[in-house]
């Protein structure tokens, strides 16, 4: 049968309301851990990752799983250098990009507990010569990303290396994007200003403060800053690469080169070619993206976040691990780089940096305690869906309860109605027509039935869909494009779309370029609707 009607099947499962209830233990059920069979919908984790690497053409990737207090899985896949014999391993360091800002937030709270700063302090108390419009911005507003201060990343010249104050100066002449404390928009400038405030309040460099109170305190042995690599990384690169032999020789005589702590090479795709990115370029993201670490070390640090190892007072932990509440009472499901959903205790921090993509999620409810770290050496890769599917292999109700071979889904940070509105606004901004909106919950009410919010938006670009129908007109029954927004029985809102690659494969169509274009477009629509921050 050519047509799969994937979306219809997904809706049918959702309308039944039994997919989760019949197969998933609830929060009050006994905790079951240590299951050696780690798969979701019949697919093992290693296969998920292998498929993801192939689909996204990644050089390498690393994974670590927490089931607190354990790290039962830590592994590397592929290579960390396209041109050299360097493999992704448990000690490979990757630029963790925006996860760095979470380290910065912890440092701020540590200084608060040391009595060296207050969150209501104005940043101008610690950083001098700021623009007049910034002087009343508080440290809390910087943590919240509610300062309105523009993001200097849009002004960076990758050929240059900037000091922290030069980074700030890149946007010093720009007006605030909005009145401080009234909205949220992620900006690397906020984190860099916090890092400068940390230096002023502590009397130590940002590097030394984070090193002492987080890296050493958590016993992270594969974590450092770019400036540490010359003396601390263990990279074995001969001047001439052997043609038919292992490039490594130091491990035969020096123990530090056995399972070495070495940095991955980051890559950026330019005109279809993978271009290496210098490691020291991450210095241009001071306080926001300049930490390098292994997935296993990030997992150790993640476990340390759970209790009083790094931040003593639970009230202080709650400041940065709970949604932002603005002065006008508006609650925004994000704080200090973390984003939050309706899944109890769930939080994630993610994003891109030059040559790398990173992701960390935490399921902090006591009956879950699962965390997923994913790092890859290719810029611009969204790891969100993969990470959630991996989490579901450990506990099924951590995922969306739909087969990812049929529907690609992620949890929205917003309710169903707001998520639908965000999708429509995004499509309108890109002049993409919405052909139809099907509110199945409203239709159910009209016939005296009950259904949780379930809405399908149908939209598309005839230029793209026509190419597929030229190959096989019968695929027209599955076009135009559509997105499903639904609320599950736990009150979580999910956004999903048909797995285009598998859908098209069912028709025997081999137009991978069009499939890639459609998938990228749908990923973008869903990602912008589901997230607070722009990535």
N, C-alpha and C positions, 0 to 999 in steps of 0.2 A: 504494500500500500504506500503510494508516494506521499500523500499528504498526511501529516502527523497530528495536525490540530493540537499542537502542544499547549497553546494558551488555554484552549477550551478544557483540556484535561486538567490543567492546573487549577482553573476556576472551579471545576467540579469538585476537586479535592478540598478546596477551601470552603465551598458552600456546605459540604457535608459536616464540617466542624469536628471531624473525628481523627484527622491525620495525626495530630499531636496527642490527643487525649487517650487514644487506644494503645499507643506504642511507647510513650515517653513517661518515665516516672516524674512525679511532681516534686516540688521543693521539700515536701514533708516525707518523702520516701527515703529509705536508707541510702547512704552514699556508696556508690560502687566505683572503685578505682582499680587500676592495675590490670585492666583488660588488655591482653596482648594483641587482640584483633582490632586494629585501628583503621576502620574504614567507614565511609558514609555512602549510602545508596550503592553498596557493592564495590566501591572504588577505594583502594588503599591509599594512604597518604602519599607514599612514594610515587604512585601513579598520578595522583593529582598534580604533584610538583613536576614530574616529568612532562606531563601534558602542558602545564602552564609555561614551562621553560621553552618548549617547542613552539607553542603558539606565539609567545612574545619575543622569541629569538634572544634569549638571555644568555650571556656568557656563563654566569654562575648564580647561585642562590644559597642562602643558609637559613636553617630553621631551628628554633628551640622551643620546646613546650614546657610550661610549668604546670605541675599539679602540686601546689605548695604543700610542704616545703621542698619538694623534689623537682629536679629537672630530668624527667624520664627519657626525654628525647632531645638530642642535639646532633645535627648532621649538616654536611655540606653537599652540594650538588653542582657538578660542572666545574668550570675553571674561573679563576680570578684574574687571568690574563689571557687574552686571545692569542698572543704571540709567544708566550712562554709556558714552560711546564710548571704552572702554579695552580694548585687545586683548591677549591673551596673546602675548608675544614672547620673543625670546631673552634679553632683559635684564630682563624682569619679575621682581621679587622676590616670593617666596612665603615664608610662615613655614614653615621646614623642620622645625619641631616636634622630635620625638625624635632627629633626625639631629644636633641640637645637642650631645647627650651624647657623640657621637663626637668632636666638636671638644674637648669638655672632657677626654676621655680622652687625646687627643693632647697637650693642654697639660700634663696631669699627667706624662706620660712625658718631655716636654721639660724640665720642672723637675727630674725625676730625672736626666736627662743633664747638667743644669747643676749638679748636686750640691746642690740646694736642698731636696730631700725624698727620703725613701725610702718604698717602697710598704708596708713593714711598720710605718711610723709610725702611731701612733694619731691619729685625726682630732682628738681633744681637744688635741693638741699645737698645732694650728693654729686651731681654733675653740673659743672659750671658752664657759663657762656651758651646756654640753650636759647633758642628762639623765644621771643616773648610769648607766643601763643602756646608754648609747651610748658612754661614754668609752673603752672598750677596743676599739671597732670600728676596724679599720685602713683605710688608704686603699685597699689591695688589695680588701678586702671591699666597700667602696663601689663600686669599679670592677666587681666581679663581680656586684653587686646581691645579695650574700649576707649583707648586714648584718642583715636582719630588721627594719630601721627602716620604719615605715609610710609610705605615700605620701600626701603632703599634698594631692594633686589632688582627693581625695575630700572635702576640707574647704573648697575654694576658693569664694569668693563672687565671681562675675564682675563685680559692680558695684564691687568694691574693687581697689585696687592695693597690693600688699604689698612690703615690703622683703625681701631675702633672709632675714634673721634672723626676720622675722615669718612667712615661709613655713615655716621649720623649726619655729617655735613652735606652729604649727597642730597638729602631732602630737607635741609634746614631752611630753605627759602620757599618751601611749599606750604600752602595753607592746610589746616586740619581738614580731614575728609568729612568730619562731622563733629559736633560739640562733644567734648570728652564726657564719657560716662553715659551716653545716650544710645550707643549702638556697639556692635562688635565686628571687627574686621582684623584678621590676622596680619601682623606686620613684623618682619624681622627686626625693624628698628626698635620696637618695644623690648625685645629680648636683649638687644645690644645695650640699650640704656640700663636695663636691669643689671646686666653683667658689669657695667661701669659703676653702678651704685653699689654692687657687691664689693668691688675693689675699694671704693671709698669708705664704706662702712666697716669693712673687715681689716683694712690696712694690709691686705694681701692681694696678690694678683688673682684674677678670676681663675686662672689655671691652678694656682696653688691651693686656693680655697676649695675648689671642687675636688682636687686630688686628695686633699687631707680628709675632708668630711664626707666624701661619697666614694671615690675610687678606692682609697685605702680602707675606709670604714666598711665597705661591702666586699673587700678583698677581690677586686676585679683585676685580673692579671693580663687581660687582653684588651685593655681600654687605655686610651691616651689621646693626646692632642697632636696635630701635625708636627709641631716643633719637637716633639719627643721621639719621632720616628728614627732620626739619624743615630741615636744612641740606644734606643730600646727595641726597635723592630728588628726582626731576625730574617732579613731577606737575603737569599743566596742567589745572586745573579752574576754568572761569569760574563766577562766582556764579550766572549764569542760563544754563541749558543751551540752545543753539540748537536749534530745533525740526527743522530740515531741513538741518543743516550739521555738518561736522566740528567737534567741541568744541575742537580744538587750534589754537593760533595761535602759541605761543612758538617752535615749531620753524622758523618763517619768518625769525626773526631771531637765535635763540640756538642754537648748535651742540649744546649739552648736551641739548637737547630733541629732537634727531634720534635716533630709536631710544632713547628715554629709559629711564633706570634708575628705575622707578617701582614702588611696592608694589601687589600685587593686593589686592582686598577679599575677605576671607574670609567664608564663609557657613555657617550652621548651619540644618538643616531643623527647623522647629518647627510641628507641626500641619499639615504639608503645605505650609508656606510657607518660603521662603528668607529668613532673617533675617541681615543683615550683622553682623559681629563687629568691634569696634574693634581697630585694629592694636596698640595699646599693651597689650592684654590679655595678649600674649605675655610681657610683663615678669614676669608671675606664674609663669613657668617658668624662672627664673634658672638657667642652667647646664644645663638639660634641654631647653628648647624656645624660647629667645628669640633665635635667629639667623634672619635673613631672607636669602634668596639666590635666585639664578636656577638653573635646572637646569644650565645651561652652567658656571656657577661651581662648583657642587657637583662637576661632572665634572672640572674642573681640579684641585680639591682632592683628588678621588679619585685622580687620576694621581699627584699629589704624595705620596700615601700609599704608593705602590708601592715607592719607594726611600728614599733618605736625605735627601730635601728637608726633610721635617718632623721625622722621628725618625731619628737617625743610625744607631743600632745595631740590627741585625736582631733581636737577642735582645730588645730593648725593644719592637720592633714586634710580635714574636711574643706578648708578654704580652697585648696587647689585641686581637690578630687571631687568637687561638687559643681553643678552648673552655676553660671554667673547670674547674679541678681543685680540688675542695674539700679541706679538711684531712683528711676521712675517706677520701679517695681517689676519691670519686664524681666522675665527669666529666659536666659539664652543657654541652650544645652552645650556649653563649651567653656573651658577655663584653662589658661596657661598652655594652650596647644592641645589639650585633651578635649575630646568630644564625647557626649553621653547620649544614650538612647533610653527607651522605656524598659529595656531589659534590666532588671534590678542589679545594680552593682557593676554594670558594664561601662567601660571607658576605653577609648583608643586614641593613639597619637600617631600621626603618619605624615608622609609627604615626600618631596623630592629635594635633592641637592645636586650640585654639579657632578654628574656621572653615577649617581646612586638613587635608589628608592628604598624607603624604610617603612616599617609598620610594627606597632606593638599594641596588642589588645589585652585587657585585663577583665576577667569575670570574677569579681571580688566577693560575691555572695558565699557564705560559709559552706553551702552545699555544692558549690561549683569549684572555685579556686583553680581555674584553668586560665593560662595566659599563653599567647602565641606571639612569637617574634619572627619576623621575616625581613631579610635584608638581601638586596640584589645590586649588582654592579652595572646596572643600566638605568639611566635617568628616565623619568616620566612613566613609570610602571605603577599601576594601581593594584595594590596587593590586598585590598579590602575583602573582596569576595573569596579569594583563595584562603585567607586566614580564617574566615568564618566557617568555610566548609571543613577546614582542618579541625577547628574547635568542635564541630559537630561529630567528628570521628571519635572524639573522647566522651562526649555526652550529646546525644542527638538533639535535645531541645535547645542547645546553644545555636542551632542553625534555623533556617526558615521553613523547614519541613516541606520543601519542594526539591525534586531531583534536579541538580544543577545541569544535568545533561539535557533537561527540558527547559528550565527557566533559570536565568541568571539573576540572582536576587541579592540585595543588601538591605539592612535595616536602616530606616530613615531616622534622623534625629528629631523629626517633627511628627505631629499627628497626621492622620490620613488626609483630612481636608486641606491642611496647610501644604502637605506634600504635593497634592494634586494642583493646588494653586501655584506652587513654585515651578512645577513642570510647565504649566501653561504660560507663565510669565517668561520662562527661559526660552520656550519655543517661539513666543511672540517676539522676543528680542532678536532672535535669529531669523525672523520672517519665515518660519516653518509653519505651514497651515495645520490646524487641528481639524480633521475631517469629522470626527464624532467623539462624543463622550458618553460612555455607558455607565450609569450609576446603578449597579445591580442591587445595592441596599435599598435605594429609593424604589426601584421596580418591585422588590420583594414586599415592601410596605404597602404598595398599591394593591397587592393581592392578599393582604392580611398575613404575610409571612415575615419572619425576622431574619436578618442577615447582618453580620458585622460589616463595617465599611469595606466595600469592594468596588473599585472603579477602574474601568479600562479607557485609556486615551488612545485614539487612533490618529496617526499623523504620518507625514512622510514627504519625501522628495521624489516626484515621478521620474526624474533623470536616473536615480539609483535603482528604484524598483523595476523600471522598464528593462534595464539590462538583464535582470534575473528572468523576467518573463519572456524576453527574447530567446533565452536558452530553453525555457520550459514554461509555457503559458499556465500550466496547472498550478504553479506556485502562487498564482494570483489569489487563490483562496486564502493564503496566509499573509497577504499584503493588503493594505499598506502596513507600515511599522506600527507596533502598539506597545504600550507599557501598562502593566497592572499594578495598582496600589491597593494594598489590603491590610486590614487590622486582624491580627490573630487572636486567639482566645486569651492570651496573656496581656493584651493591650499594646503589643508591639506593632509598629507600622513597617511594612516591607514594600519595596519597590522592585519589580522584576520585569524582564523582557524575555522573549523566546531566545533560546540559544541558537543564534543565527547560523553558526557553522554546522551544527547538527541538523537544523531544519533544512538548509540548502543541500546538505549531503544526502538527505532522504529523497531528494529529487534528482540526484545524480549530477547536479550542477557543479562545475569545477572552477567557477569564476572567483578565485580567492581574493582578488583585489577588491571586488565589490563587497564581498563578505567582510573583509577587513574594514572597509569604509563604513559599512552599516554598523558593525560592532563598535567601532570607535565612537561613532556618533551616539549610539544608544548608551554606551558607557558614560559619555560626557553628560548626556541629559539626566541620567539617573544619579550620577555622582554630584552634579550641581544641585539637584533637588534634595538629595538625602543628607548633605553635609552643611554644617555651619560655615566652615572655612572654605576658601577657594584653593585648589591644589593644581 
